[in-house]
Structures are given as structure tokens and as C-alpha cells.
Amino acid sequence: MKPQAFHAGAALVDADAGWLRFDGIAKRFGRFTALAGIDLAVRQGEFVCLLGPSGCGKTTLLRILAGLERQDAGALWLGGRDIGHLPPAARHYGIVFQSYALFPNLDVAANIGYGLRTDRAAKQRRVQELLDLVGLAGAGAKYPAQLSGGQQQRVALARALATSPSLLLLDEPLSALDAQVREHLRRELRSLQRKLGVTTLMVTHDQEEALALADTIAVMSQGRIEQVGTPEQVYRQPASRFVADFVGRANWLPVQRDARGAFQLGGVRIACEDTLDASATTATLFCRPEDVRVQPHWLPGANTLMAHVDRVDFMGGVRRASLSLCAAHDVEILADLGPNDAGFHALIPGQRVPVTLQPERLRLFEATPP
Amino acid sequence: MSALALSRGPRTLRSPDEHLAAAAVWLLAGVFVLFLAAPLAAILVKAVQAPDGSFAGLAQLTSLLAEARLRDAVSNSVLLALATTAVVLPLALAFAFALTRSRLWGRPAWRLVALAPLLAPSLMPAISLVYLFGNQGLLKSWLGGTPIYGPLGIVMGEVFYTFPHALLVLATALAVADARLYEAAETLGAGKLRRFLTITLPNARYGLVSAGMVVFTLVVTDFGVPKVIGGQINVLALEAYKQVIGQQNFGKGAVVGLLLLLPALLSFFVERHLARRHGASMSGRSVAYRARRNRVRDVVLGIVCGATALFLLALLGVAVAASLIKLWPYNLAPTLAHFDFDHVDGGGWGAFRNSLGVATLTALGGTLLVFATAYLTLKTPAPRAPAALIRALVLLPMAVPGLVLGLGYIFFFNHPGNPLHALYGSLAILVAATVIHFYTTAHLAMVTALRQIDGEIEAVARSLKRPWWTACLRVTLPISLPALLDVARYLFVSSMTTVSAVVFLYTPDTTLASIAVLSMDDAGDTAAAAAMATLIVASSLLATLLINALAAWLGRRSQAWRA
């Protein structure tokens, strides 16, 4: 793993970087290690996504922060206070679950007002305010079962925000919704979070959701954090093969070091901004499909190889071409091209096309079988 | 890494209100130890004690087993139970099949008729049989000289008593059919018979074994039917009663009690073993099976159901009719004279009032206990040790016959050294024994209902900083009211009809209606016994109807939020 794996993004190096801090949080369930020492710092007002496949420990981490699960080791700091030993009610957060967990026998207004301990008039005002905020004005007298999934989700959000918590916890809040509603609510959630400035921690397995919503993504795998960074960093500079594979699609190309110490792919020298330990004689080159440029004509230059077009799949906005190198047939390269890209029309199965790998987008990883 | 610096604190984090819940869970565990584990342990102790209190080991068991009387009782019990099971299972299977897999007309009504025996004490069919086939019986000639007092009467009475229990198990087992399996089999070319043999029967196998176990155990431990109509036949349940009540021989009574525990314990473990294997095959979302039109099937099933229903209604109706008629079968003029219990033994209307009181307290207190226990252990961060203890103990009553539980209560609470000795002879001990005797079924129903409610509701409520009882009273309790009513109805009816759980525990002041039926019949006042049994059925029926009406009213009120 790269040394910068645990470095926070540049935007994070603020004075208040450790407003919420996980400090060596560990948790086991019997013989299964759910969390193996998690360190993570969250800035006030930040939107952090815990991203990972199911079973990676992300939900356990959220439940530990919520006080619903007890950590075996480690500390939790919130605003300079150790909250790791407090019951849920003393931690001051709002939470939205995937199932929403709305109280089915209480109407929307009573659901939202459940946590409010003010007099009736003030409660009514606050509930009204929240209904307006989530765009459900007038739905106060309805029961959860009478609302659509998206509306229920908004009620759950309003209920979580009612007591103006300093922390908002979201456990896969959008994954029970269908695609269109999900995208719509995603935007609303983002603007609402910006507007209120509430520090938000969201658990999701949907990388697209994480990339679109988060200020910072923490990618988790097998109870560990693989990388913390901005969506851009996680996508462009994955710290590990796991991150590169989990977030987006990736090409993995075997390269060898030549006599002068440069890496070669299929006999062509590859210019690359990334470096690797000088002792490594072989390596794996990482490259996103959209960073593979297909040229309409052969132009001799750095990082350009001839490839054979095996297959072209129509994917809506782009076409995904499966190519194999002419110099090494067993090396497959995926390339995503939009209709406005120069080489788009050259993509005909059976044809040979020149492809260029952009040096600034390439990353080197130790050569291990994928 | 700091993970090495393990700082193990309490496993769960509790706010002050949740500490209160934890204390309540400890308290409840104490209640179950006191009213369930301790009495059962007392039987074990008594069984290995000589009458003078010294340790006797297995001496009592061996001396009992040496008696021909007891060996007879054991073999009679087993043979009668096997015979009853052999009759009930096919009948109940056909009936359950008709209810769940046919288009037989009026299935809900058939179901009600089949479940009607649940409203009656097991003594009632025996009384009816005496009226029908006894020495002055109307249909005595049908039996062609075979006396009804004996194996024949016992089996007929037990069939009536156990039929609804078997039906409930089998109807549940058949109701979960997955239509997709039948469709898949059909597309693969399997005919009707092959589908029945390869899908229906294997799926019902668990239900069949389980229903067989239920029937067998009920018959072995039932005491009402053989007492009334058994004649000279001795069975284990009667033997326990005779040893304890007749001869005051508690040690031998305890040994017989342990023998009674055997079939129940065996079926308990077989059932749990099967349930574990069965569970895996039933997961996943299934599509409800809908029966297709098939005239032959429906007519055949209609005949079987009709005959069974006639038998059940006859055994229920004859006793009711006899109680309202001057002198069955000679003077058929209607009268209420048999309901004047002043001139017969058994406690009369006082016993009936006691029964109503015990049943009401059992229903209210039992439902409260069942809900509180299930809620606190499932929905609050309960401490692990007492919660695990409770979970293990509450499954026990299912495996303990009422007679055995009652014995344990005498041994434990009647012990002069017990500070709870004052409970002995009170109505409270009858309520406690009844609640515990019927606890498992009620508990499982409540747990099922609570598990259906999203567990994250409590997590959200905790995050919103209101104490757990707010969420409980405002959300969970209202949602689970239908299940609460089911439990209350079950406990009320069961405690009205039970004999075995209370037969060792009543005193002349606290005698109950079901016990009164027994005493009246014993004294030869059969008409009065029939009248008292009729009262029991009437009050069980009334309570059932009232609670059903309440449930329907609640259902209408909650229609708005139940989608």
C-alpha cells in the first residue's frame, strides 16, 4: 500500500480536522474481525462517505459511532469529548436507516416531532419548518404507509434533523429507492447538507453515490480503511488495487523494466508520472478506460501502441471497446469513447487502431496477479 | 496498533432508563427461576428421596417398576396414545388439506367447528360419550356389547380433545406451500400424484411428525378423559394422581411425574432437531399456492370433513344438551335445574366464579408478563446472562405436562421452609401455575409478532433521546395489540379448561369449574358435571367472541396506518 494511503486530502488539513475522530476502533464478532483498528478524522460540516462492499465493516463503524454497538477497543472523539462510553441518547446525532424505521402508527408530524421536548406550539412550528425543508408541506397528517418510498425517506431525514443534531448518520439511506428517485434525492440531500452545514457520515456500497455526494470518501475493505480522500483522489489516484477495482473500472496492464530502468508495455516504452521502488523489475500499470485514447490515425509518439478491436459494446453515452494489443495478444485493454472523441468512428470490430495511454493518468502498482 | 490495548468495558451502553430495563430483565429471570426452574428441580429431588427425606437414589423407581400395576399403566398409556395418534393424524391431515389446499365450500366455518374442542375441558367429551354409549346410553347398541368404559371410550374422547391441536400444526405446515415448486414440477412433466408425493408430503413431513408428537404427548399426560370414562383401565396420569392425592405418596408421585415427562421431552428435542433442519428449506420468498378446481377431491374431502365435524359437534353438543334436559334420555323436558349446584359437591357457582377470576387474572397478568419479557429481551439492550436464561427457560413449559408442573409446585411451595409458602392454597398459585403451564405458546406468538416490527425503530428512538418506555407505549405496544389480544384469548380459554395444571393445587376454597366437573362426575352427578362443563364452554366462547370483536374494532381503527 502506498504511504499516502492514510493522508487526508489537502482540503482537510484544517485546524478543526479532528472534530470527529475514530481512534483505533476495533470490533470482533466471535472469531470474525469486523473492524481492525480504524483511524479516521472528520472536519466539522464535512460530508464523509464510508464506501465498501458488504461485510467490510462500514455499517458496524456507523453503529459504533451511534452507540448501538460497543467497540472492543479504541476511542471516539467528538468536539474534544470522548463519547465512546456514552449511551446513544447522550451522543446527539440524528440517524436515517435504509428501512427508514418510521413509526408506522404515528402520522408524519408525530414522527418528526417525536424527539422534540418543547411545548406544543413550538413543536408544531418546528415540525412545519422541517416539513417545508424536506418539501413535504401539507403531508403532516398522513401515515408513513400512505407515502411513497422517496417521501418516507424525507420524513426519516426530517425526523433525524428535528433536534438540530451536530451529526447526521445515514445508513444506506437511498438504496431502497428506484434509480430516478435516488438520483433526485441525492442532489437534494447534498444541497440540504450544505445549507445546514451538519457534519454527515454516510454508509454506502454504491460508488457512484459516494463519488457524487461526498467531500471525503473512506474506502473500506475487510475491516480496514484502504484510502481516505476526495472523490477525485480516490478515483484518479487509488491507493490500492482494491480501491482501483471497487471504484470505477480499471485496466491492469503488465509492464517490465528495460535496461535503462523505464517500464515497457508490449515493447513500447511507457512514460508515466508515477514511480515505483527501483528494485521492482515488473509492475502492473493502472489506467481507467476513459483515459485510453483511440487515435484515428497512426501518429508515432510516446505511449502509443497498436491494438486490435475485439468487441464494441454500446453503453448509452459512451461505447466500451475491448481491445487486445497487437504486440501481446493476451493483454486486454478496455477503452471508453464518447461520440465526440477523435477515434470514435475507428472502432470497428476486426480493425486495428492506435491507442495512447495518457502519462499523467497512469499509476504503477506492484506486480501481483489480479 | 491500539487494538492491542483492549479496554473491555460493559458490552452495551445504557442510559439511566435502559439500566432500569436491565434491572427488570434480571427480575424477570428471577421470576422464571422461582416459578419454573425451582419447582421442576423439586420433582427431581423428591424422586430420589425416601419418604423420610434421606437420599434413596433410584430405589423408588426400581420399586415402582417392579409393580405390575405401574407396568400396566405405562403400557396402557403408550398403547392408547399410539391408537389415538393413528386415528387423529389421517383425519387431521385430510381436514388440514381441505382447509388449505382445496376449494371446499365454507372453509372458515369448517375451521371454526374443528377448533371448537379447544373451548371445552377434556372431561367434556368423556361425559358426552357416557351419555351416548354409557349404560343408559342412547346409542349403546351401536357398540355391539363393547363397553364404552375402557380403551374405546378413552380413544374416542382423546380424539376429540387432541384433534384441534393436530389440525393447527398440520394446517400451518400445509399453508406455507410454495406455488413456484408446483409450477416448476408441472413444467417438468410431473403428474398430480407425483407432485403430491414429491412436494406436498415431504413438506408436510415435519408437520406430521410434529403433530404426531403433540397428540401422543397430550394423550399420555391427559388425565380428564381416562378419569371419567376409563373404567378399570389405569394410565400413568391417573397413577400420578392416585399416588399423590389418594395415597399421599409424594416420592412415587414424583417418579411417575418424571416418567410422564419422558414423551414430552423426547418430542421436544425431536421437534427442535427437525425445526432446525426444516428451517433451511423454508427460507426465501415463496408464492402462495392456490388450489385449482377439482370436484372429486372436494367431494371426498367434504365427506371426511363432514363426518369429523359431526363427531366433534356431537361430543360437544350432547353434554350441552344433557345439561339442559331433565333426565337424559328418558325425560327430554327442558330445565335449568342442573345449573343449581347447591345440592351437589364440587364447589358449585363459587368454583365457577373462581375459574372466571383465575382465567381473567391469567389472561391479564400472563399477557403483561409475556409482553414485558419478550419486549425487554428483544428490544432493549438487555444484559446477556439473564436474557439467555429467560430464553432457555421459557421453552421448557412446552415439554412439561401440567400434572408434572403441578406436582413441582406442591413440592416446592408446600415446603415449610419456603418463604413463599403462603402462596400455597391461594388463587395466586393457581394463576401462576396456569400462566407458566401455557407460557411457551404465548411467548413464541409474542416473539414472532415483535420480530416482525423493524428492529431499527428502537435504534431511532434511542437516538431521539426519549426513554424506551415512550417508544414502547407509543409505537411498539399499539402495533402489537392484535398479538396481545391473541395471547390474552389463548390464556383465558386455556385456563378455563385446564384440569391437569391445577388438580394438585386447589383447596376447598379455591376450587375451579374444571375441577368441579371432575368431582361432580366422580360423585355420580353427571348432569351437574355436564352443566358445569357447558358453563366453561359458554364462558370460553363468550370471551373468544368479545376479544375477537375488540380485535376487529382495533383493526378498523388502525386501518389508516396499516397499509
Interface residues (C-beta under 8 A of the other chain):
Chain A: D23 G24 A26 A36 G37 A66 G67 L68 R70 D72 A73 G74 H85 L86 P87 P88 A89 A90 R91 Y93 G94 I95 F97 S99 A101 F103 P104 N105 L106 D107 Y114 G115 R117 Y143 P144 A145 Q146 R159 A160 A162 T163
Chain B: M1 S2 A3 L4 A5 L6 S7 R8 G9 P10 R11 T12 L13 R14 S15 E18 D454 E456 I457 A459 V460 A461 R462 S463 L464 K465 R466 A471 R474 V475 P478 I479 S558 A560 W561 R562 A563
